[in-house]
């Protein structure tokens, strides 16, 4: 694993360290996760979207064709 040196404002780094402690993680882990998400291949995202769509298609929930008007939904 490679090391990277970052130049950060001292106050920003201190805030990040405090937040990381509260979230039971480290600044290093937060940066690593951010970079992994930021560089995620669009094909990976397309695969996720496809899995969600497949799950929705496989769902057995149906509204039974019932529809309401906006006024009916907001009626008090």
mmCIF file of the N, C-alpha and C atoms, coordinates in Angstrom:
data_MODEL
# 
_entry.id   MODEL 
# 
loop_
_atom_site.group_PDB 
_atom_site.id 
_atom_site.type_symbol 
_atom_site.label_atom_id 
_atom_site.label_alt_id 
_atom_site.label_comp_id 
_atom_site.label_asym_id 
_atom_site.label_entity_id 
_atom_site.label_seq_id 
_atom_site.pdbx_PDB_ins_code 
_atom_site.Cartn_x 
_atom_site.Cartn_y 
_atom_site.Cartn_z 
_atom_site.occupancy 
_atom_site.B_iso_or_equiv 
_atom_site.pdbx_formal_charge 
_atom_site.auth_seq_id 
_atom_site.auth_comp_id 
_atom_site.auth_asym_id 
_atom_site.auth_atom_id 
_atom_site.pdbx_PDB_model_num 
ATOM 1   N N  . UNK A 1 1  ? 0.850   -1.170 0.000   1.00 0.00 ? 1  UNK A N  1 
ATOM 2   C CA . UNK A 1 1  ? 0.000   0.000  0.000   1.00 0.00 ? 1  UNK A CA 1 
ATOM 3   C C  . UNK A 1 1  ? 0.897   1.235  0.000   1.00 0.00 ? 1  UNK A C  1 
ATOM 4   N N  . UNK A 1 2  ? 0.575   2.191  -0.828  1.00 0.00 ? 2  UNK A N  1 
ATOM 5   C CA . UNK A 1 2  ? 1.377   3.403  -0.944  1.00 0.00 ? 2  UNK A CA 1 
ATOM 6   C C  . UNK A 1 2  ? 0.970   4.430  0.108   1.00 0.00 ? 2  UNK A C  1 
ATOM 7   N N  . UNK A 1 3  ? 1.899   5.299  0.446   1.00 0.00 ? 3  UNK A N  1 
ATOM 8   C CA . UNK A 1 3  ? 1.629   6.409  1.348   1.00 0.00 ? 3  UNK A CA 1 
ATOM 9   C C  . UNK A 1 3  ? 1.523   7.693  0.545   1.00 0.00 ? 3  UNK A C  1 
ATOM 10  N N  . UNK A 1 4  ? 0.640   8.595  0.977   1.00 0.00 ? 4  UNK A N  1 
ATOM 11  C CA . UNK A 1 4  ? 0.450   9.882  0.328   1.00 0.00 ? 4  UNK A CA 1 
ATOM 12  C C  . UNK A 1 4  ? 0.574   10.961 1.392   1.00 0.00 ? 4  UNK A C  1 
ATOM 13  N N  . UNK A 1 5  ? 1.239   12.040 1.055   1.00 0.00 ? 5  UNK A N  1 
ATOM 14  C CA . UNK A 1 5  ? 1.351   13.167 1.971   1.00 0.00 ? 5  UNK A CA 1 
ATOM 15  C C  . UNK A 1 5  ? 0.399   14.258 1.517   1.00 0.00 ? 5  UNK A C  1 
ATOM 16  N N  . UNK A 1 6  ? -0.413  14.758 2.445   1.00 0.00 ? 6  UNK A N  1 
ATOM 17  C CA . UNK A 1 6  ? -1.367  15.823 2.154   1.00 0.00 ? 6  UNK A CA 1 
ATOM 18  C C  . UNK A 1 6  ? -1.015  17.051 2.977   1.00 0.00 ? 6  UNK A C  1 
ATOM 19  N N  . UNK A 1 7  ? -1.247  18.211 2.404   1.00 0.00 ? 7  UNK A N  1 
ATOM 20  C CA . UNK A 1 7  ? -1.089  19.463 3.147   1.00 0.00 ? 7  UNK A CA 1 
ATOM 21  C C  . UNK A 1 7  ? -2.490  19.933 3.523   1.00 0.00 ? 7  UNK A C  1 
ATOM 22  N N  . UNK A 1 8  ? -2.786  19.941 4.824   1.00 0.00 ? 8  UNK A N  1 
ATOM 23  C CA . UNK A 1 8  ? -4.096  20.333 5.316   1.00 0.00 ? 8  UNK A CA 1 
ATOM 24  C C  . UNK A 1 8  ? -3.952  21.436 6.352   1.00 0.00 ? 8  UNK A C  1 
ATOM 25  N N  . UNK A 1 9  ? -4.954  22.276 6.421   1.00 0.00 ? 9  UNK A N  1 
ATOM 26  C CA . UNK A 1 9  ? -5.010  23.290 7.455   1.00 0.00 ? 9  UNK A CA 1 
ATOM 27  C C  . UNK A 1 9  ? -5.069  22.577 8.806   1.00 0.00 ? 9  UNK A C  1 
ATOM 28  N N  . UNK A 1 10 ? -4.328  23.071 9.788   1.00 0.00 ? 10 UNK A N  1 
ATOM 29  C CA . UNK A 1 10 ? -4.283  22.418 11.101  1.00 0.00 ? 10 UNK A CA 1 
ATOM 30  C C  . UNK A 1 10 ? -5.671  22.289 11.734  1.00 0.00 ? 10 UNK A C  1 
ATOM 31  N N  . UNK A 1 11 ? -6.472  23.339 11.620  1.00 0.00 ? 11 UNK A N  1 
ATOM 32  C CA . UNK A 1 11 ? -7.812  23.313 12.219  1.00 0.00 ? 11 UNK A CA 1 
ATOM 33  C C  . UNK A 1 11 ? -8.699  22.275 11.531  1.00 0.00 ? 11 UNK A C  1 
ATOM 34  N N  . UNK A 1 12 ? -8.583  22.185 10.217  1.00 0.00 ? 12 UNK A N  1 
ATOM 35  C CA . UNK A 1 12 ? -9.370  21.193 9.469   1.00 0.00 ? 12 UNK A CA 1 
ATOM 36  C C  . UNK A 1 12 ? -8.979  19.784 9.892   1.00 0.00 ? 12 UNK A C  1 
ATOM 37  N N  . UNK A 1 13 ? -7.702  19.525 9.989   1.00 0.00 ? 13 UNK A N  1 
ATOM 38  C CA . UNK A 1 13 ? -7.239  18.196 10.385  1.00 0.00 ? 13 UNK A CA 1 
ATOM 39  C C  . UNK A 1 13 ? -7.710  17.860 11.793  1.00 0.00 ? 13 UNK A C  1 
ATOM 40  N N  . UNK A 1 14 ? -7.663  18.820 12.698  1.00 0.00 ? 14 UNK A N  1 
ATOM 41  C CA . UNK A 1 14 ? -8.108  18.575 14.072  1.00 0.00 ? 14 UNK A CA 1 
ATOM 42  C C  . UNK A 1 14 ? -9.602  18.235 14.106  1.00 0.00 ? 14 UNK A C  1 
ATOM 43  N N  . UNK A 1 15 ? -10.403 18.991 13.348  1.00 0.00 ? 15 UNK A N  1 
ATOM 44  C CA . UNK A 1 15 ? -11.837 18.701 13.281  1.00 0.00 ? 15 UNK A CA 1 
ATOM 45  C C  . UNK A 1 15 ? -12.081 17.310 12.700  1.00 0.00 ? 15 UNK A C  1 
ATOM 46  N N  . UNK A 1 16 ? -11.329 16.962 11.658  1.00 0.00 ? 16 UNK A N  1 
ATOM 47  C CA . UNK A 1 16 ? -11.474 15.649 11.021  1.00 0.00 ? 16 UNK A CA 1 
ATOM 48  C C  . UNK A 1 16 ? -11.110 14.536 12.002  1.00 0.00 ? 16 UNK A C  1 
ATOM 49  N N  . UNK A 1 17 ? -10.053 14.739 12.788  1.00 0.00 ? 17 UNK A N  1 
ATOM 50  C CA . UNK A 1 17 ? -9.643  13.719 13.765  1.00 0.00 ? 17 UNK A CA 1 
ATOM 51  C C  . UNK A 1 17 ? -10.719 13.521 14.835  1.00 0.00 ? 17 UNK A C  1 
ATOM 52  N N  . UNK A 1 18 ? -11.282 14.624 15.313  1.00 0.00 ? 18 UNK A N  1 
ATOM 53  C CA . UNK A 1 18 ? -12.327 14.530 16.339  1.00 0.00 ? 18 UNK A CA 1 
ATOM 54  C C  . UNK A 1 18 ? -13.548 13.806 15.786  1.00 0.00 ? 18 UNK A C  1 
ATOM 55  N N  . UNK A 1 19 ? -13.956 14.183 14.571  1.00 0.00 ? 19 UNK A N  1 
ATOM 56  C CA . UNK A 1 19 ? -15.121 13.538 13.954  1.00 0.00 ? 19 UNK A CA 1 
ATOM 57  C C  . UNK A 1 19 ? -14.853 12.051 13.721  1.00 0.00 ? 19 UNK A C  1 
ATOM 58  N N  . UNK A 1 20 ? -13.646 11.718 13.284  1.00 0.00 ? 20 UNK A N  1 
ATOM 59  C CA . UNK A 1 20 ? -13.297 10.315 13.038  1.00 0.00 ? 20 UNK A CA 1 
ATOM 60  C C  . UNK A 1 20 ? -13.369 9.509  14.335  1.00 0.00 ? 20 UNK A C  1 
ATOM 61  N N  . UNK A 1 21 ? -12.909 10.080 15.427  1.00 0.00 ? 21 UNK A N  1 
ATOM 62  C CA . UNK A 1 21 ? -12.973 9.375  16.713  1.00 0.00 ? 21 UNK A CA 1 
ATOM 63  C C  . UNK A 1 21 ? -14.427 9.112  17.087  1.00 0.00 ? 21 UNK A C  1 
ATOM 64  N N  . UNK A 1 22 ? -15.283 10.119 16.905  1.00 0.00 ? 22 UNK A N  1 
ATOM 65  C CA . UNK A 1 22 ? -16.704 9.960  17.223  1.00 0.00 ? 22 UNK A CA 1 
ATOM 66  C C  . UNK A 1 22 ? -17.369 8.902  16.347  1.00 0.00 ? 22 UNK A C  1 
ATOM 67  N N  . UNK A 1 23 ? -16.857 8.709  15.142  1.00 0.00 ? 23 UNK A N  1 
ATOM 68  C CA . UNK A 1 23 ? -17.420 7.727  14.217  1.00 0.00 ? 23 UNK A CA 1 
ATOM 69  C C  . UNK A 1 23 ? -16.651 6.400  14.243  1.00 0.00 ? 23 UNK A C  1 
ATOM 70  N N  . UNK A 1 24 ? -15.767 6.253  15.224  1.00 0.00 ? 24 UNK A N  1 
ATOM 71  C CA . UNK A 1 24 ? -14.991 5.019  15.412  1.00 0.00 ? 24 UNK A CA 1 
ATOM 72  C C  . UNK A 1 24 ? -14.220 4.632  14.153  1.00 0.00 ? 24 UNK A C  1 
ATOM 73  N N  . UNK A 1 25 ? -13.559 5.605  13.566  1.00 0.00 ? 25 UNK A N  1 
ATOM 74  C CA . UNK A 1 25 ? -12.758 5.359  12.364  1.00 0.00 ? 25 UNK A CA 1 
ATOM 75  C C  . UNK A 1 25 ? -11.515 6.238  12.446  1.00 0.00 ? 25 UNK A C  1 
ATOM 76  N N  . UNK A 1 26 ? -10.834 6.398  11.343  1.00 0.00 ? 26 UNK A N  1 
ATOM 77  C CA . UNK A 1 26 ? -9.659  7.268  11.291  1.00 0.00 ? 26 UNK A CA 1 
ATOM 78  C C  . UNK A 1 26 ? -9.767  8.178  10.079  1.00 0.00 ? 26 UNK A C  1 
ATOM 79  N N  . UNK A 1 27 ? -9.017  9.264  10.118  1.00 0.00 ? 27 UNK A N  1 
ATOM 80  C CA . UNK A 1 27 ? -8.993  10.170 8.974   1.00 0.00 ? 27 UNK A CA 1 
ATOM 81  C C  . UNK A 1 27 ? -8.472  9.416  7.754   1.00 0.00 ? 27 UNK A C  1 
ATOM 82  N N  . UNK A 1 28 ? -7.485  8.581  7.951   1.00 0.00 ? 28 UNK A N  1 
ATOM 83  C CA . UNK A 1 28 ? -6.931  7.790  6.864   1.00 0.00 ? 28 UNK A CA 1 
ATOM 84  C C  . UNK A 1 28 ? -8.010  6.914  6.219   1.00 0.00 ? 28 UNK A C  1 
ATOM 85  N N  . UNK A 1 29 ? -8.821  6.250  7.041   1.00 0.00 ? 29 UNK A N  1 
ATOM 86  C CA . UNK A 1 29 ? -9.880  5.383  6.512   1.00 0.00 ? 29 UNK A CA 1 
ATOM 87  C C  . UNK A 1 29 ? -10.935 6.195  5.766   1.00 0.00 ? 29 UNK A C  1 
ATOM 88  N N  . UNK A 1 30 ? -11.272 7.371  6.282   1.00 0.00 ? 30 UNK A N  1 
ATOM 89  C CA . UNK A 1 30 ? -12.262 8.226  5.620   1.00 0.00 ? 30 UNK A CA 1 
ATOM 90  C C  . UNK A 1 30 ? -11.754 8.648  4.243   1.00 0.00 ? 30 UNK A C  1 
ATOM 91  N N  . UNK A 1 31 ? -10.499 9.059  4.169   1.00 0.00 ? 31 UNK A N  1 
ATOM 92  C CA . UNK A 1 31 ? -9.923  9.479  2.890   1.00 0.00 ? 31 UNK A CA 1 
ATOM 93  C C  . UNK A 1 31 ? -9.856  8.293  1.925   1.00 0.00 ? 31 UNK A C  1 
ATOM 94  N N  . UNK A 1 32 ? -9.471  7.127  2.426   1.00 0.00 ? 32 UNK A N  1 
ATOM 95  C CA . UNK A 1 32 ? -9.391  5.932  1.584   1.00 0.00 ? 32 UNK A CA 1 
ATOM 96  C C  . UNK A 1 32 ? -10.761 5.578  1.009   1.00 0.00 ? 32 UNK A C  1 
ATOM 97  N N  . UNK A 1 33 ? -11.809 5.621  1.862   1.00 0.00 ? 33 UNK A N  1 
ATOM 98  C CA . UNK A 1 33 ? -13.160 5.316  1.403   1.00 0.00 ? 33 UNK A CA 1 
ATOM 99  C C  . UNK A 1 33 ? -13.651 6.354  0.391   1.00 0.00 ? 33 UNK A C  1 
ATOM 100 N N  . UNK A 1 34 ? -13.336 7.630  0.646   1.00 0.00 ? 34 UNK A N  1 
ATOM 101 C CA . UNK A 1 34 ? -13.736 8.673  -0.297  1.00 0.00 ? 34 UNK A CA 1 
ATOM 102 C C  . UNK A 1 34 ? -13.103 8.440  -1.660  1.00 0.00 ? 34 UNK A C  1 
ATOM 103 N N  . UNK A 1 35 ? -11.805 8.173  -1.678  1.00 0.00 ? 35 UNK A N  1 
ATOM 104 C CA . UNK A 1 35 ? -11.114 7.962  -2.953  1.00 0.00 ? 35 UNK A CA 1 
ATOM 105 C C  . UNK A 1 35 ? -11.627 6.715  -3.668  1.00 0.00 ? 35 UNK A C  1 
ATOM 106 N N  . UNK A 1 36 ? -11.953 5.675  -2.924  1.00 0.00 ? 36 UNK A N  1 
ATOM 107 C CA . UNK A 1 36 ? -12.497 4.464  -3.549  1.00 0.00 ? 36 UNK A CA 1 
ATOM 108 C C  . UNK A 1 36 ? -13.835 4.775  -4.220  1.00 0.00 ? 36 UNK A C  1 
ATOM 109 N N  . UNK A 1 37 ? -14.684 5.527  -3.548  1.00 0.00 ? 37 UNK A N  1 
ATOM 110 C CA . UNK A 1 37 ? -15.966 5.894  -4.137  1.00 0.00 ? 37 UNK A CA 1 
ATOM 111 C C  . UNK A 1 37 ? -15.817 6.852  -5.291  1.00 0.00 ? 37 UNK A C  1 
ATOM 112 N N  . UNK A 1 38 ? -14.919 7.798  -5.155  1.00 0.00 ? 38 UNK A N  1 
ATOM 113 C CA . UNK A 1 38 ? -14.691 8.821  -6.173  1.00 0.00 ? 38 UNK A CA 1 
ATOM 114 C C  . UNK A 1 38 ? -14.163 8.225  -7.469  1.00 0.00 ? 38 UNK A C  1 
ATOM 115 N N  . UNK A 1 39 ? -13.383 7.185  -7.359  1.00 0.00 ? 39 UNK A N  1 
ATOM 116 C CA . UNK A 1 39 ? -12.770 6.578  -8.545  1.00 0.00 ? 39 UNK A CA 1 
ATOM 117 C C  . UNK A 1 39 ? -13.503 5.333  -9.027  1.00 0.00 ? 39 UNK A C  1 
ATOM 118 N N  . UNK A 1 40 ? -14.621 5.010  -8.377  1.00 0.00 ? 40 UNK A N  1 
ATOM 119 C CA . UNK A 1 40 ? -15.380 3.812  -8.758  1.00 0.00 ? 40 UNK A CA 1 
ATOM 120 C C  . UNK A 1 40 ? -15.732 3.880  -10.237 1.00 0.00 ? 40 UNK A C  1 
ATOM 121 N N  . UNK A 1 41 ? -15.521 2.803  -10.895 1.00 0.00 ? 41 UNK A N  1 
ATOM 122 C CA . UNK A 1 41 ? -15.780 2.703  -12.322 1.00 0.00 ? 41 UNK A CA 1 
ATOM 123 C C  . UNK A 1 41 ? -17.274 2.830  -12.589 1.00 0.00 ? 41 UNK A C  1 
ATOM 124 N N  . UNK A 1 42 ? -17.643 3.520  -13.640 1.00 0.00 ? 42 UNK A N  1 
ATOM 125 C CA . UNK A 1 42 ? -19.057 3.685  -13.983 1.00 0.00 ? 42 UNK A CA 1 
ATOM 126 C C  . UNK A 1 42 ? -19.735 2.351  -14.246 1.00 0.00 ? 42 UNK A C  1 
ATOM 127 N N  . UNK A 1 43 ? -18.980 1.353  -14.693 1.00 0.00 ? 43 UNK A N  1 
ATOM 128 C CA . UNK A 1 43 ? -19.556 0.024  -14.889 1.00 0.00 ? 43 UNK A CA 1 
ATOM 129 C C  . UNK A 1 43 ? -20.025 -0.563 -13.559 1.00 0.00 ? 43 UNK A C  1 
ATOM 130 N N  . UNK A 1 44 ? -19.262 -0.283 -12.478 1.00 0.00 ? 44 UNK A N  1 
ATOM 131 C CA . UNK A 1 44 ? -19.670 -0.745 -11.153 1.00 0.00 ? 44 UNK A CA 1 
ATOM 132 C C  . UNK A 1 44 ? -20.997 -0.105 -10.761 1.00 0.00 ? 44 UNK A C  1 
ATOM 133 N N  . UNK A 1 45 ? -21.123 1.187  -11.016 1.00 0.00 ? 45 UNK A N  1 
ATOM 134 C CA . UNK A 1 45 ? -22.359 1.885  -10.687 1.00 0.00 ? 45 UNK A CA 1 
ATOM 135 C C  . UNK A 1 45 ? -23.520 1.365  -11.520 1.00 0.00 ? 45 UNK A C  1 
ATOM 136 N N  . UNK A 1 46 ? -23.266 1.087  -12.787 1.00 0.00 ? 46 UNK A N  1 
ATOM 137 C CA . UNK A 1 46 ? -24.308 0.544  -13.654 1.00 0.00 ? 46 UNK A CA 1 
ATOM 138 C C  . UNK A 1 46 ? -24.760 -0.820 -13.140 1.00 0.00 ? 46 UNK A C  1 
ATOM 139 N N  . UNK A 1 47 ? -23.834 -1.617 -12.633 1.00 0.00 ? 47 UNK A N  1 
ATOM 140 C CA . UNK A 1 47 ? -24.178 -2.930 -12.089 1.00 0.00 ? 47 UNK A CA 1 
ATOM 141 C C  . UNK A 1 47 ? -25.060 -2.773 -10.852 1.00 0.00 ? 47 UNK A C  1 
ATOM 142 N N  . UNK A 1 48 ? -24.762 -1.791 -10.020 1.00 0.00 ? 48 UNK A N  1 
ATOM 143 C CA . UNK A 1 48 ? -25.579 -1.541 -8.827  1.00 0.00 ? 48 UNK A CA 1 
ATOM 144 C C  . UNK A 1 48 ? -26.982 -1.128 -9.239  1.00 0.00 ? 48 UNK A C  1 
ATOM 145 N N  . UNK A 1 49 ? -27.078 -0.217 -10.194 1.00 0.00 ? 49 UNK A N  1 
ATOM 146 C CA . UNK A 1 49 ? -28.391 0.227  -10.674 1.00 0.00 ? 49 UNK A CA 1 
ATOM 147 C C  . UNK A 1 49 ? -29.173 -0.956 -11.232 1.00 0.00 ? 49 UNK A C  1 
ATOM 148 N N  . UNK A 1 50 ? -28.511 -1.807 -11.969 1.00 0.00 ? 50 UNK A N  1 
ATOM 149 C CA . UNK A 1 50 ? -29.178 -2.974 -12.544 1.00 0.00 ? 50 UNK A CA 1 
ATOM 150 C C  . UNK A 1 50 ? -29.680 -3.917 -11.451 1.00 0.00 ? 50 UNK A C  1 
ATOM 151 N N  . UNK A 1 51 ? -28.884 -4.125 -10.392 1.00 0.00 ? 51 UNK A N  1 
ATOM 152 C CA . UNK A 1 51 ? -29.324 -4.980 -9.287  1.00 0.00 ? 51 UNK A CA 1 
ATOM 153 C C  . UNK A 1 51 ? -30.541 -4.388 -8.584  1.00 0.00 ? 51 UNK A C  1 
ATOM 154 N N  . UNK A 1 52 ? -30.553 -3.066 -8.408  1.00 0.00 ? 52 UNK A N  1 
ATOM 155 C CA . UNK A 1 52 ? -31.700 -2.416 -7.771  1.00 0.00 ? 52 UNK A CA 1 
ATOM 156 C C  . UNK A 1 52 ? -32.937 -2.568 -8.648  1.00 0.00 ? 52 UNK A C  1 
ATOM 157 N N  . UNK A 1 53 ? -32.789 -2.341 -9.940  1.00 0.00 ? 53 UNK A N  1 
ATOM 158 C CA . UNK A 1 53 ? -33.926 -2.493 -10.853 1.00 0.00 ? 53 UNK A CA 1 
ATOM 159 C C  . UNK A 1 53 ? -34.448 -3.929 -10.853 1.00 0.00 ? 53 UNK A C  1 
ATOM 160 N N  . UNK A 1 54 ? -33.547 -4.888 -10.841 1.00 0.00 ? 54 UNK A N  1 
ATOM 161 C CA . UNK A 1 54 ? -33.961 -6.294 -10.817 1.00 0.00 ? 54 UNK A CA 1 
ATOM 162 C C  . UNK A 1 54 ? -34.716 -6.599 -9.522  1.00 0.00 ? 54 UNK A C  1 
ATOM 163 N N  . UNK A 1 55 ? -34.246 -6.047 -8.416  1.00 0.00 ? 55 UNK A N  1 
ATOM 164 C CA . UNK A 1 55 ? -34.932 -6.262 -7.139  1.00 0.00 ? 55 UNK A CA 1 
ATOM 165 C C  . UNK A 1 55 ? -36.321 -5.640 -7.168  1.00 0.00 ? 55 UNK A C  1 
ATOM 166 N N  . UNK A 1 56 ? -36.435 -4.458 -7.749  1.00 0.00 ? 56 UNK A N  1 
ATOM 167 C CA . UNK A 1 56 ? -37.743 -3.817 -7.856  1.00 0.00 ? 56 UNK A CA 1 
ATOM 168 C C  . UNK A 1 56 ? -38.681 -4.634 -8.751  1.00 0.00 ? 56 UNK A C  1 
ATOM 169 N N  . UNK A 1 57 ? -38.155 -5.140 -9.859  1.00 0.00 ? 57 UNK A N  1 
ATOM 170 C CA . UNK A 1 57 ? -38.968 -5.956 -10.768 1.00 0.00 ? 57 UNK A CA 1 
ATOM 171 C C  . UNK A 1 57 ? -39.422 -7.252 -10.098 1.00 0.00 ? 57 UNK A C  1 
ATOM 172 N N  . UNK A 1 58 ? -38.570 -7.796 -9.234  1.00 0.00 ? 58 UNK A N  1 
ATOM 173 C CA . UNK A 1 58 ? -38.890 -9.059 -8.565  1.00 0.00 ? 58 UNK A CA 1 
ATOM 174 C C  . UNK A 1 58 ? -39.809 -8.860 -7.363  1.00 0.00 ? 58 UNK A C  1 
ATOM 175 N N  . UNK A 1 59 ? -39.988 -7.636 -6.953  1.00 0.00 ? 59 UNK A N  1 
ATOM 176 C CA . UNK A 1 59 ? -40.825 -7.346 -5.786  1.00 0.00 ? 59 UNK A CA 1 
ATOM 177 C C  . UNK A 1 59 ? -42.258 -7.793 -6.030  1.00 0.00 ? 59 UNK A C  1 
ATOM 178 N N  . UNK A 1 60 ? -42.861 -8.312 -4.982  1.00 0.00 ? 60 UNK A N  1 
ATOM 179 C CA . UNK A 1 60 ? -44.246 -8.766 -5.089  1.00 0.00 ? 60 UNK A CA 1 
ATOM 180 C C  . UNK A 1 60 ? -45.224 -7.699 -4.638  1.00 0.00 ? 60 UNK A C  1 
ATOM 181 N N  . UNK A 1 61 ? -44.734 -6.559 -4.173  1.00 0.00 ? 61 UNK A N  1 
ATOM 182 C CA . UNK A 1 61 ? -45.633 -5.502 -3.719  1.00 0.00 ? 61 UNK A CA 1 
ATOM 183 C C  . UNK A 1 61 ? -46.361 -4.892 -4.914  1.00 0.00 ? 61 UNK A C  1 
ATOM 184 N N  . UNK A 1 62 ? -47.642 -4.762 -4.773  1.00 0.00 ? 62 UNK A N  1 
ATOM 185 C CA . UNK A 1 62 ? -48.453 -4.101 -5.797  1.00 0.00 ? 62 UNK A CA 1 
ATOM 186 C C  . UNK A 1 62 ? -49.446 -3.197 -5.092  1.00 0.00 ? 62 UNK A C  1 
ATOM 187 N N  . UNK A 1 63 ? -49.717 -2.071 -5.656  1.00 0.00 ? 63 UNK A N  1 
ATOM 188 C CA . UNK A 1 63 ? -50.647 -1.123 -5.031  1.00 0.00 ? 63 UNK A CA 1 
ATOM 189 C C  . UNK A 1 63 ? -52.093 -1.513 -5.270  1.00 0.00 ? 63 UNK A C  1 
ATOM 190 N N  . UNK A 1 64 ? -52.337 -2.481 -6.120  1.00 0.00 ? 64 UNK A N  1 
ATOM 191 C CA . UNK A 1 64 ? -53.700 -2.896 -6.423  1.00 0.00 ? 64 UNK A CA 1 
ATOM 192 C C  . UNK A 1 64 ? -54.408 -1.908 -7.315  1.00 0.00 ? 64 UNK A C  1 
ATOM 193 N N  . UNK A 1 65 ? -53.634 -1.062 -7.961  1.00 0.00 ? 65 UNK A N  1 
ATOM 194 C CA . UNK A 1 65 ? -54.215 -0.097 -8.877  1.00 0.00 ? 65 UNK A CA 1 
ATOM 195 C C  . UNK A 1 65 ? -54.886 1.072  -8.193  1.00 0.00 ? 65 UNK A C  1 
ATOM 196 N N  . UNK A 1 66 ? -54.754 1.148  -6.863  1.00 0.00 ? 66 UNK A N  1 
ATOM 197 C CA . UNK A 1 66 ? -55.358 2.257  -6.133  1.00 0.00 ? 66 UNK A CA 1 
ATOM 198 C C  . UNK A 1 66 ? -54.542 3.510  -6.393  1.00 0.00 ? 66 UNK A C  1 
ATOM 199 N N  . UNK A 1 67 ? -55.237 4.590  -6.700  1.00 0.00 ? 67 UNK A N  1 
ATOM 200 C CA . UNK A 1 67 ? -54.534 5.858  -6.878  1.00 0.00 ? 67 UNK A CA 1 
ATOM 201 C C  . UNK A 1 67 ? -55.303 6.945  -6.143  1.00 0.00 ? 67 UNK A C  1 
ATOM 202 N N  . UNK A 1 68 ? -54.572 7.899  -5.681  1.00 0.00 ? 68 UNK A N  1 
ATOM 203 C CA . UNK A 1 68 ? -55.167 8.995  -4.946  1.00 0.00 ? 68 UNK A CA 1 
ATOM 204 C C  . UNK A 1 68 ? -54.792 10.298 -5.623  1.00 0.00 ? 68 UNK A C  1 
ATOM 205 N N  . UNK A 1 69 ? -55.623 11.293 -5.410  1.00 0.00 ? 69 UNK A N  1 
ATOM 206 C CA . UNK A 1 69 ? -55.282 12.623 -5.900  1.00 0.00 ? 69 UNK A CA 1 
ATOM 207 C C  . UNK A 1 69 ? -54.427 13.301 -4.830  1.00 0.00 ? 69 UNK A C  1 
ATOM 208 N N  . UNK A 1 70 ? -53.748 14.341 -5.234  1.00 0.00 ? 70 UNK A N  1 
ATOM 209 C CA . UNK A 1 70 ? -52.935 15.105 -4.281  1.00 0.00 ? 70 UNK A CA 1 
ATOM 210 C C  . UNK A 1 70 ? -53.806 15.623 -3.148  1.00 0.00 ? 70 UNK A C  1 
ATOM 211 N N  . UNK A 1 71 ? -55.000 16.123 -3.471  1.00 0.00 ? 71 UNK A N  1 
ATOM 212 C CA . UNK A 1 71 ? -55.906 16.654 -2.461  1.00 0.00 ? 71 UNK A CA 1 
ATOM 213 C C  . UNK A 1 71 ? -56.325 15.577 -1.459  1.00 0.00 ? 71 UNK A C  1 
ATOM 214 N N  . UNK A 1 72 ? -56.573 14.366 -1.944  1.00 0.00 ? 72 UNK A N  1 
ATOM 215 C CA . UNK A 1 72 ? -56.961 13.288 -1.045  1.00 0.00 ? 72 UNK A CA 1 
ATOM 216 C C  . UNK A 1 72 ? -55.833 12.921 -0.089  1.00 0.00 ? 72 UNK A C  1 
ATOM 217 N N  . UNK A 1 73 ? -54.608 12.937 -0.585  1.00 0.00 ? 73 UNK A N  1 
ATOM 218 C CA . UNK A 1 73 ? -53.460 12.596 0.255   1.00 0.00 ? 73 UNK A CA 1 
ATOM 219 C C  . UNK A 1 73 ? -53.224 13.642 1.335   1.00 0.00 ? 73 UNK A C  1 
ATOM 220 N N  . UNK A 1 74 ? -53.547 14.890 1.043   1.00 0.00 ? 74 UNK A N  1 
ATOM 221 C CA . UNK A 1 74 ? -53.295 15.985 1.983   1.00 0.00 ? 74 UNK A CA 1 
ATOM 222 C C  . UNK A 1 74 ? -54.539 16.385 2.758   1.00 0.00 ? 74 UNK A C  1 
ATOM 223 N N  . UNK A 1 75 ? -55.608 15.634 2.616   1.00 0.00 ? 75 UNK A N  1 
ATOM 224 C CA . UNK A 1 75 ? -56.848 15.919 3.327   1.00 0.00 ? 75 UNK A CA 1 
ATOM 225 C C  . UNK A 1 75 ? -56.658 15.673 4.816   1.00 0.00 ? 75 UNK A C  1 
ATOM 226 N N  . UNK A 1 76 ? -57.173 16.576 5.625   1.00 0.00 ? 76 UNK A N  1 
ATOM 227 C CA . UNK A 1 76 ? -56.988 16.426 7.084   1.00 0.00 ? 76 UNK A CA 1 
ATOM 228 C C  . UNK A 1 76 ? -58.277 16.202 7.776   1.00 0.00 ? 76 UNK A C  1 
# 
